[in-house]
Amino acid sequence: MRLKDKVAIVVGGGQQPGETMGNGRAVALRFGQEGATVLVVDKDIASAQDTVAMIADTGGTASAFEADITDEESCRAMAAACVDRYGRIDILHNNVGMSLGDRPTPEMDMEVWDRLFDMNLKGMVMTCKNVLPVMRDQRAGVILNVSSTSSISARVEPTARSGVAYKTSKGAVNTLTHHLAIENAEFGIRANAILPGLMDTPMAIERRARERNIDREEVRRERNARVPLLGRMGTAWDVANAALFLASDEAGYVTGLIMPVDGGLTSVRG
């Protein structure tokens, strides 16, 4: 097992309702399958508990914790709970993000801007802030931040209205990850970012189908057609497998990596 005896926090380990699995839940399951003890963190405690039950069904060990990552006391309590329950924190996987309400720059509602940055960036800073002292004392740890290929690509979806807040906040996640990698290298802590491309997850499919009032399969066909590798979107398991590699000792000399998981999409769209 590649994560045997490791303790992992997966932030956003529940998921939105939908036909497919979300990235956070898939990562929590994959970590559990590979021997990690997982603290599944989510604002929706029932969804986190569902993930815990799925991990248990595969023979893994996990527990749930309710947290709002936009609240620093909640982030502090999350880190403390992990240490109280399991004695250490080896992996922090930051999966939470949102794009709801994003708009082109001239139309941007600044309250929405603040809400998106609180969730996508400030929340990630606060989870790292409260986990890093534990990892520094251990002189070991792995931080994985989920960004997006939108952070490095100039092109937006042809059927979508360009939004400035999500893209900018995810670009800041990349910068944060580089900073964390160098700032904490002397403590044996690695930090890397995963940039999912077009994925078949509830967050990606359900909202687009609802906002455009079209069938989910039409959304899938449009998105599949844009992916160079086999003409299909990725799944949450593609993100989970990338996270597993980066969390494992196999990536022990990898830090500061901004890693697209996108079927070649960023190679063609610039």
C-alpha positions in Angstrom: 0.0 0.0 0.0 1.4 3.3 -1.1 0.1 5.4 1.9 0.4 2.8 4.6 0.4 4.4 8.1 -0.1 7.9 6.7 -2.8 10.3 8.1 -4.5 12.4 5.4 -7.0 15.3 5.7 -9.1 15.6 2.6 -10.9 19.0 2.6 -14.0 18.9 0.5 -14.2 15.1 0.8 -18.0 15.1 0.4 -19.6 16.2 -2.8 -22.5 17.9 -4.6 -25.4 15.7 -5.8 -24.9 14.3 -9.3 -24.6 11.3 -11.5 -20.9 10.9 -11.1 -18.2 11.1 -8.4 -16.6 14.3 -7.4 -12.8 14.9 -7.1 -12.7 15.2 -3.3 -14.6 12.0 -2.6 -12.5 10.0 -5.1 -9.3 11.3 -3.5 -10.5 10.3 -0.1 -11.5 6.8 -1.3 -8.2 6.3 -3.2 -6.2 7.4 -0.1 -8.2 5.0 2.1 -7.7 2.2 -0.4 -3.9 2.8 -0.3 -3.7 2.5 3.5 -4.1 6.1 4.7 -6.3 7.0 7.7 -8.5 9.7 6.3 -10.2 12.7 8.0 -13.0 13.6 5.6 -13.7 17.3 6.0 -16.8 19.0 4.5 -19.3 21.7 5.3 -21.9 19.1 4.6 -21.3 16.6 7.4 -23.8 14.1 6.0 -22.0 14.0 2.7 -18.6 13.6 4.5 -20.1 10.7 6.5 -21.2 9.1 3.2 -17.6 9.2 2.1 -16.5 7.7 5.4 -18.9 4.8 4.9 -17.6 4.2 1.4 -14.0 4.1 2.7 -15.1 1.6 5.5 -16.8 -0.6 2.9 -13.4 -1.0 1.2 -11.7 -1.9 4.4 -10.2 1.6 5.1 -10.2 3.8 8.2 -11.8 7.2 8.2 -13.9 9.7 10.2 -15.8 12.8 9.3 -15.3 16.4 10.5 -17.6 19.4 9.8 -15.8 22.6 8.9 -16.3 25.8 7.0 -12.9 26.7 5.6 -13.8 30.3 5.2 -13.8 30.5 9.0 -10.3 30.4 10.6 -11.5 28.9 13.9 -13.1 26.1 11.9 -9.7 25.4 10.2 -7.9 25.5 13.5 -10.4 23.0 14.9 -10.0 20.7 11.9 -6.2 20.5 12.4 -6.6 20.0 16.1 -9.2 17.2 15.6 -6.9 15.3 13.3 -4.0 15.4 15.8 -6.4 14.5 18.6 -7.8 11.5 16.7 -4.7 10.2 14.9 -1.6 11.9 16.4 -0.2 13.5 13.2 -1.0 15.0 9.8 1.0 13.6 6.9 -1.1 14.9 4.0 -3.4 17.9 3.5 -5.4 17.7 0.3 -7.3 21.0 -0.5 -10.1 20.3 -2.9 -12.7 22.9 -2.1 -13.6 25.5 -4.8 -16.5 27.2 -6.5 -17.3 29.3 -9.5 -21.0 30.1 -8.9 -21.8 33.7 -9.8 -18.6 34.5 -11.7 -19.0 37.1 -14.4 -17.0 39.0 -17.1 -14.9 41.9 -15.5 -17.3 44.8 -16.4 -20.2 42.9 -14.9 -18.5 41.5 -11.8 -20.4 41.8 -8.5 -17.7 42.5 -6.0 -19.5 40.6 -3.2 -19.4 37.5 -5.4 -15.7 38.2 -6.0 -15.1 38.3 -2.3 -17.1 35.1 -1.8 -15.2 33.2 -4.5 -11.8 34.4 -3.2 -12.8 33.5 0.4 -13.6 30.0 -0.7 -11.0 29.3 -3.4 -8.0 31.1 -2.0 -8.3 32.4 1.6 -9.8 29.1 2.8 -6.8 27.2 1.3 -4.4 29.6 3.0 -6.1 29.1 6.3 -6.1 25.3 6.1 -2.4 25.4 5.3 -1.7 27.9 8.0 -3.2 25.6 10.7 -1.7 22.4 9.4 1.8 23.6 8.8 2.9 23.8 12.4 2.1 20.1 12.9 4.0 19.2 9.7 7.0 21.4 10.6 7.2 19.7 14.0 7.1 16.3 12.2 9.6 17.6 9.7 7.6 15.9 7.0 4.3 16.4 5.2 2.6 16.8 1.8 0.2 19.6 0.8 -1.8 19.2 -2.4 -3.8 22.1 -3.7 -6.5 21.6 -6.4 -6.3 24.5 -8.9 -7.6 24.4 -12.5 -6.3 24.6 -16.0 -8.3 27.8 -16.3 -5.5 29.4 -14.3 -2.9 28.9 -17.1 -5.2 29.1 -20.2 -6.3 32.2 -22.0 -9.3 30.4 -23.6 -12.6 29.9 -22.0 -15.5 27.6 -22.9 -17.1 28.7 -26.1 -20.6 28.3 -24.7 -19.8 30.1 -21.4 -19.5 33.7 -20.3 -16.0 34.5 -19.3 -15.6 34.9 -15.6 -12.6 36.7 -14.0 -12.8 35.7 -10.3 -12.5 31.9 -10.6 -9.6 32.1 -13.1 -7.8 34.7 -11.0 -8.3 32.9 -7.7 -7.0 29.6 -9.2 -3.9 31.5 -10.6 -3.3 32.7 -7.1 -3.5 29.0 -5.8 -0.6 28.2 -8.2 1.4 31.1 -6.7 0.5 30.0 -3.2 1.7 26.5 -4.0 5.1 27.6 -5.3 5.5 29.8 -2.2 4.6 26.9 0.2 7.0 24.6 -1.6 10.0 26.9 -1.1 9.0 28.3 2.3 8.7 24.8 3.8 11.3 22.8 1.9 13.7 22.9 4.8 11.1 21.2 7.0 10.8 18.3 4.6 7.3 19.4 3.5 6.4 19.2 -0.2 3.7 21.3 -1.8 2.2 20.6 -5.3 -0.9 21.7 -7.2 -3.2 19.6 -9.4 -4.9 21.4 -12.3 -7.9 19.4 -13.5 -9.1 20.1 -17.0 -12.5 19.2 -18.4 -13.8 16.6 -15.9 -17.1 14.6 -15.7 -17.9 15.6 -12.1 -21.1 16.9 -10.5 -19.6 20.4 -10.1 -18.8 20.6 -13.8 -21.8 18.9 -15.4 -24.8 19.6 -13.1 -24.4 23.4 -13.0 -23.9 23.8 -16.7 -26.9 21.6 -17.5 -29.1 23.6 -15.1 -27.9 27.1 -16.2 -28.3 26.3 -19.9 -31.5 24.2 -19.4 -30.1 21.4 -21.5 -29.6 17.7 -21.0 -26.4 16.5 -19.2 -25.5 14.4 -22.1 -25.4 17.4 -24.4 -23.0 19.1 -21.9 -20.8 16.0 -21.9 -20.7 15.7 -25.7 -19.6 19.3 -26.1 -16.9 18.9 -23.5 -15.7 15.6 -24.7 -15.2 17.0 -28.2 -12.7 19.5 -26.9 -10.3 17.0 -25.3 -7.3 15.8 -27.5 -6.7 12.5 -25.6 -9.4 10.0 -26.9 -12.0 12.7 -27.2 -13.3 12.3 -23.7 -13.3 14.2 -20.4 -11.4 12.9 -17.4 -13.1 11.6 -14.3 -12.5 12.1 -10.6 -10.4 9.0 -10.5 -7.9 10.7 -12.8 -7.5 13.5 -10.3 -7.4 10.9 -7.4 -4.6 8.9 -9.1 -2.5 12.0 -9.6 -3.1 13.0 -6.0 -2.0 9.5 -4.9 1.3 9.7 -6.7 2.1 13.2 -5.4 1.1 12.2 -1.8 3.2 9.0 -1.9 6.9 8.5 -1.3 7.3 7.9 -5.1 7.1 11.7 -5.4 9.5 12.3 -2.6 11.7 14.6 -4.7 8.7 16.5 -6.3 7.7 19.9 -4.9 6.5 23.1 -6.5 4.9 21.2 -9.4 1.9 22.7 -11.1 0.5 19.6 -12.7 -2.3 19.6 -15.4 -4.5 16.5 -15.5 -6.3 17.4 -18.6 -5.9 15.0 -21.5 -3.7 17.4 -23.4 -6.1 20.3 -23.3 -3.7 23.0 -22.2 -1.2 21.8 -24.9 -3.6 22.9 -27.7 -5.5 25.8 -26.3 -2.7 28.0 -25.0 
